[in-house]
Amino acid sequence: MSCANLKRLSTQHVLVGWREIRAVIEAARNRDLSGNADIVGTYEQALARCFGSPHAVACSSGTAAIHLALLALDVATGDEVIVPATAPVMTALPVLAVGARPIFADVASPHTFALDLRDVGDKITRKTCAVISVPMWGYPSDGPELVAACRRWEVPLIEDAAQAHGTTLEGRRLGTQGLIGTFSTHARKLICTGEGGFCLTDDLNLAARLSQLRSLGRAAEARGFGGAFGLNYKLPALSAALGLTQLTRLDQRLATRRRIAGRLTGALGDIPGIDLFPVHPYGSANFYAMLITAAPDRASQLGQALLAEGVESDTLRYDYRPLYEAPIFRNGTSATLCPNAERLCSTLLTLPCHEGVITADIDRIVGICRKVMGS
Ligand SMILES: *Cc1c(COP(=O)(O)O)cnc(C)c1O
C-alpha cells in the first residue's frame, strides 16, 4: 500500500476561503452581532432569491428549522406526523419536541427516497397534521405527485431539504414545493455557517409566524415580549455573514460535484454487482454524496474495505437503517415494517463526491470497488 492510499477521504468538505474570512471580520467590526442584525435580513433576502422562494427565515440549525415549521403549523401533543423511514434522526426529533408522534412510512421502491403514496394514504388519520419529505443525500425524490396527494389529504407538506441545497426537480429547486421547506447550514452541508438553518415559504403569514416563533414570540414590528409564544432560534450575525458568502459559491459547487459524479458514474458503471442509485429522470442531484447500491453482504463488505483505506461512507458512519429501529423511536410509535426502506438501507453506500475528491481518489475508490466485487 502506497502513502497515497492512506489519505483519508472524509464525507465532509468545508469550503471556506478568504472571502468568508473577510466577510466575517467585516461583520464583527460592525459590533452588531446578534440575530437581529441587519445582515441577517440581507442573508434572508439572498436565500429567498437563490432558491426562488418569496420568503426565507434564517435560524440556528436545521433541527430548529423543522421545529419552527411544526410549531408554525400548530402541530402539537397527540398529533401525528408522517416521516419517511429512510429519514435521519434529526428529521423526527422535532416531532417529539412538539409532543407529536412520528408515523414512519415506506418509500416507493428500494431505489428512491420518495414516499410510497399508498402507504402514506393508509397511515393518514384524523390526527395527521403534517407530512415531511426528505430527499436524502441531495437526490431529488418527492415531486408534484406528493404535493397533489397532500392537497387531497388536506395535510401540509414540509420538505426537509437539509441535504438538498440546489437539487432540482422539474426545474424547481427543492425546498419550494411544500408549504414550508427547511434547510440546515451545518458544516457538512453545501451552504455552511458552522451551525445554522433556514425555512422557505411562499406564504407571507407563515413567514411572519416562523420569524416570530424564532425570535422569542416577538413580531417584527411589535415592542416587547410576552405577546405570543416563541423560542430563541435566531442565527447570529457572524454566521449570516458566512452564509451570504457561501451562497455565492453554490452554483460553482454544484457544477464541480456534478462533474465528479459524472466521472465516478463512468468509472463505476461497468463493475458487475454495483449499481448507481438512480437520479430522478426530471431532476438533478446536488451530489451531497454519490450513491451506489450492491447486494447487502457486498455493500457492507465494500463499505468496510473503503473505510480500511480511508474512504468514509455516511451509511457506515451513521449505521444507516430504518428510523423506527432507533431506540428513541421504537417505543410508542408505529414500528411497522417498511420493506422498501429495509432493502434500501441494507444495499446503499455513499461515496464522497465533493470538491476535495481528485483523480487519484477516484482511481482509488474504483480500484477498491473492483477488488471487492472481484472484477
Ligand atoms: C443535517 C440534517 C438535519 C439537521 O440539521 P442540523 O443543522 O444539524 O440541526 C435535518 N435533516 C436532515 C435530512 C439533515 O441532513
The ligand as a MOL file (V3000), in Angstrom:
LIG
                    3D

  0  0  0     0  0            999 V3000
M  V30 BEGIN CTAB
M  V30 COUNTS 15 15 0 0 0
M  V30 BEGIN ATOM
M  V30 1 C -28.3590 17.8940 8.8340 0
M  V30 2 C -29.8040 17.4720 8.7750 0
M  V30 3 C -30.7730 17.9420 9.6880 0
M  V30 4 C -30.4190 18.7290 10.9090 0
M  V30 5 O -29.6930 19.8470 10.6790 0
M  V30 6 P -28.8130 20.4780 11.8870 0
M  V30 7 O -28.4090 21.7960 11.3350 0
M  V30 8 O -27.6620 19.5600 12.0970 0
M  V30 9 O -29.6910 20.5860 13.0720 0
M  V30 10 C -32.0900 17.5890 9.4880 0
M  V30 11 N -32.4630 16.7980 8.4730 0
M  V30 12 C -31.5730 16.3110 7.5910 0
M  V30 13 C -32.0730 15.4570 6.4600 0
M  V30 14 C -30.2260 16.6090 7.7250 0
M  V30 15 O -29.3380 16.1080 6.8600 0
M  V30 END ATOM
M  V30 BEGIN BOND
M  V30 1 1 1 2
M  V30 2 1 2 3
M  V30 3 2 2 14
M  V30 4 1 3 4
M  V30 5 2 3 10
M  V30 6 1 4 5
M  V30 7 1 5 6
M  V30 8 2 6 7
M  V30 9 1 6 8
M  V30 10 1 6 9
M  V30 11 1 10 11
M  V30 12 2 11 12
M  V30 13 1 12 13
M  V30 14 1 12 14
M  V30 15 1 14 15
M  V30 END BOND
M  V30 END CTAB
M  END
